[in-house]
């Protein structure tokens, strides 16, 4: 196995996490991850050798935008056996605050959510995020600010339970 192939394999957990944040579904995230890896292997010769992580994240972002555009033109597919929740996203160890935060993040517009995930969760710099998303650094900062304000507004007061005095 080549060094570059091993490096791609090492990126799978980070790419899976990012795919989940983009698609909001573990099933769609796995499809997106598979498409990203396939695309990266097929286009390995076009990689310039600078930052494999950023290159693959950009591939995933572009594939997701292409999927969103394609899905706007086609009616949604609703499987016969549907469930209300995604079992991959349920965990008995998560607190109410974690669920509230996850729900608030899922309400973010895709462009703000992808910037938030790249900067706050994956640790990319503003410059790297701008390069991955092919947008100016100022746009990264603006989207991140709007995402943070939205999350703060969504979460303010939601985690406080007022109790009446027993006196």
N, C-alpha and C positions, 0 to 999 in steps of 0.2 A: 504494500500500500504506500502510495506516495505521501510525502509530507503535507502537500496541499490537500489531499483527500482526507487525511487524518485531521487537519485543521478544520475542514468542512464538517466532519463528524462531531468535533468538539463544540461547534457552534449550534448544534441541533437544540439543546435545551433553551438557549436564549432565543433562537428563531421560533421555537414552538410557543414560548411565552408571548412574544411579539405578535405572532399569528393569531393567538387567542384574543389578544386585545383588539386587533383589527377586525376580526370576524364576529366576535361575541358568541362563538359556538365552537365547542371542541371538535366536532365533526368537520366543520368548514375549515377550522384551523389546521387540522391534519391534512386536508386536501391542499390547502395553500402551502403548507410546509413541503409536501411532496412535490408540488409544482415548482416551488422555489429551488429545491435540491436538484430536480431534473434539469431545470433551466440553467442552473449554475454549472452542472457537469457538462451539459451540451455546449455551453459558451465559455468553458474554462480557458480556451485560447485567447479570448478577448479581455481577460482579467489583466490589468496593468501591473499587478504585483505590489500595490501600495497598502491597501487595508482590506483584507478579505472579509472581515466582519461587516464593514460598512458596505462593501460591494454586494454581499448577499442580502443584507437588510434592504438595500435599495431595490434589488430584484424582487424581494417579497412585497415591498410597498407598491412597486409598479404593477405587479401581478394582481394585487388586491384592488388597485384603482381600475385596472382593466376588467376585473370581475364585477365591480360595482357598476361600471358603465354598461357592461353586457346585461346585467340583471335588471337594469332600468328599462331595457328594451323588451325583456321577456316577462311574462306573468310569473309570479312566485309559484314554486312547486311546493305543495303541501302533501307530505306523505300520509298514507292511510293510518298508520299506527303512530300517532303523535303523543308526546308527553309534554306536560307543562313545564318541566324543568330539565335541565341538562345535567345528568348524573355526574358528569366529569367536573362540574363546577360546585357540587355540594360537598361539604366537609363538616363533620360533626364538631371539629375542633375550632371552627371559626366563630367569633363573637358577633353580636348584632352589629357592632360598629364596622366589622369587616364586610358584612353583607351590605350595609348601608353605603359604605365607600365603593364597593364593587358596583352596586346599582347606580350610584352617581356617575362613576366613570363610564358606564355603559350608555348613559344618557348624553354624553359629550358627542358633538359632531365628530366625524371620522378624522378630519384634518387636525382638530385640537387634541383628540385622543392619541393619534399617532405621535404628535410632537411630545405630549406629556409622557408617553411610554418610553420614547427614545431618550429623552433627557433625564427624567426623574427615576425611571425604573432601570433602563439599560445602561445609563451612565454616559451616553454620548455627549460631547460638547455641543454648544450651539452651532459651531462651524461644521462639525461632522453631521449633525442633524440637517442643517441646511443643504449640505452636499447630498445626503441620502435622499431627501425629499425634493431636491432640485428647486429650492426656494431661497430667497434672500435671508440672511441672518436676522434681519429686523422682523421678518414675517414669523420666524421661529419664536422670537421673543414675544411678539404680539399674541400668537396663538397659545403659547405657554401661559402667558398672563391671563388671557381670557379663560383658559381651562382651569387655572388655579382659582380665579374668582368664582367661576361657576360651581366648582367643588365646594368652596367655602360657603357659598350661599345655600347649596343643597344640604350640606351637613350641619349648618348652624341651627341649633335648637332641636335637631332631630334626635339627638342622643341624650336629651335631658328629660327625665321623668319627674314631674313635680308631685311631691307628696304633701298631703294636708297634715297640719299639726294635729296631734291627738288630744290637745288640751281643750 
